[in-house]
């Protein structure tokens, strides 16, 4: 959308009226000069009319014509591009903290790369957006409620998303339910006044390398998210070559289940994304950070033009009364 335009551009055809007024005024001025009283000398003209208005006589007419142009533009409903500020954008990052994130198919490991890429997301999020974090393995935990204090979110991610915090199982469905609760709770009250809104616009971003093994299913979570009007973007992270070491079973493969995550995104009108390296994951997060929050709207500014037209009309009238003792 361009920065300036009109909602009813067809109404600009009325501009033919001020154009006609301009042409008519120029024709009248030409006739006035042609049929003006002829004096024998310029000196006599100066003696008879020493205080001729000169260029001032044109100002009221110019003011009227410009006012007509501006009023016509107001009638065409001019608009400018602006950002939507009626509701607060809330984003909940749901990050997998299951044992499979130990896999080193992504250097230095999946969990380390996830933490680094989450930082890239926070760097890309526009000012004023509230971000929350949910960590999940066999259970889902609310690590921080949505807040605009991005530095606090960053500290939580750095402290909680690490090797020591990994656990058994994967509860993606529970993480989505917890994200929905966090968004709905933040819709009416948050710990930051700038993130307060009567109706919160929420998004959940799920980063995982596996599939749900515990808790409520992805289908149940998708149904709840769809009912709440909350899209769930999923990022399938890692490669099919990923493995972890089990003290009893030895090397265990931990491939990524892209299909399950893609289906969760599809059911909630979200985006299904994949990343096989820290660079790809960082880029995905940056793109999400830029796109998930920016909403444009058209802001009508016809009242500005109407006010300008009224001001011009007033100035033209005052000038005509002061200089000529009559309205134009």
Protein Blocks (a to p, Z undefined) as FASTA:
>chain_A
ZZbdcfblmlmmmmmmmmmmmmmmmmmmmmmmmmgccdfbfklmmmmmmmggkjmlmmmm
mmmmmmmmmmmmmmnopadddddfkbccdddddddfbfklmpckbcfbfklmmmmmmmmm
mmmpcghiacdddddffbccdfbdcdfblmlmmmmmmmmmcfklgcedjdfklmmmmmmm
mmmmmmmoccbfklgcfbdcdddddddfbdcfehjdfklmmmmmmmnopacddddeddfk
bccddfklopadddddfklmmmmmmmnopacdddfbfklmmmmmmmmmmmmmmccddddf
klmmmmmmmmmmmmmmmmmmmmnopaZZ
